[in-house]
Amino acid sequence: MRIRAAVTDTPGGPFVIRAVDLEAPRPHEVLVRITAAGMCHTDLSMQAIWPRRLTPMVFGHEGAGVVEAVGAEVTGLAPGDHVCLTFNSCGLCEQCAAGHPAYCHSQRTLNTSGRRGDGTTPLSRDGALVHGEFFGQSSFATFAVAHERNAIRVPADLPAVVAAPLGCGVQTGAGTVFNRLRPESGGSLVVIGAGGVGLSALMAAIVLGCDPVIVIEPVASRRALATELGAKAALDPSAADDLVTTVLDLTGGGAHHIVDTTSRPEMLRQAVSALRPRGDLALVGIGTTVAFDVMSLLSKGIRVHGVIEGDADPARFIPALVDLYQRGLFPLDRLIATFPFENIGDAVAGMRDGTAIKPVLTFG
């Protein structure tokens, strides 16, 4: 079928909406009409370094929509179901079997190879291959083919613009707190970076009764929102005379947990100093290399966690997040800024200049 997709033709090139062809779903796949798609920093960071041999490419990995058709062997979904699309996984390896599909042994092949696990892609243009299957979906398009494992049914009355970010950014931030750190009520938690991932971590910490919850963020409007969402303090890292001392004072001797979404070396080194003995540092941002003083980790017994996708099992975790939202405990809509699909360039600009916390594309 002919669809419209935001295609990246060259490494680091812009998203250009073009007509492309999408093949019918295979036995374990579903065809989804996309009604909303969140934009994540991962889309932009991967686009910037995407290899030329894998272009043209369609990104997008926070899709939401309606199932239009299902493959012959799909059993859990039917046409008309509303779904949130998330990352793909094999379902067979030891990590998938243990309930940790974010660490699937085939993670890279199924999510960031530009193709299905068997090397094929459902997209083409004028008979030429177009790479896709980004996180098993490539949802910067009017339709997407996904695997039944990464299409999670959601209530029909859940707004699509809320459902879409659940598939990655929200799942990452909230899951890091709920699934990995698991703080006790009354424990202190610091979030570095108040974007979509960081504010999702903040909302999860509030749900669990963490106190105090502190946010470190340079953008004033985001600090204000963090306070409205329940943070006891929102600190400007550029204005604080001694950020570490301030955090130590606010937490009564150091934070129990810190979630870093920035991967900025200077922030991570300060984070280690701001933790109390046996504290936890969770790294969720895409970064390069950070140098730590080993003795600072050893002497305090600091535990460093690398967390992908909130260490979540989406089939169970996304419905749990939906429940929290519907009960008014997880006000995700406060983070969302919508953009028509045709204005995808404006969404990119909003994400880059910080004016849009969680851009979500909408499809007419």
Secondary structure, 3 states (H helix, E strand, C coil): CEEEEEEECCCCCCCEEEEEEECCCCCCEEEEEEEEEECCHHHHHHHHHCCHHHCCEECCCCEEEEEEEECCCCCCCCCCCEEEECCCCCCCCHHHHCCCHHHCCCHHHHHCCCCCCCCCCCEEECCEEEECCHHHCCCCECEEEEEHHHEEECCCCCCHHHHHHHHCHHHHHHHHHHHHHCCCCCCCEEEECCCHHHHHHHHHHHHCCCCCEEEECCCHHHHHHHHHCCCCEEECCCCCCCHHHHHHHHCCCCEEEEEECCCCHHHHHHHHHHEEEEEEEEECCCCCCCCCCHHHHHHHCCEEEECCHHHCCHHHHHHHHHHHHHCCCCCHHHHEEEEEHHHHHHHHHHHHHCCCCEEEEECC
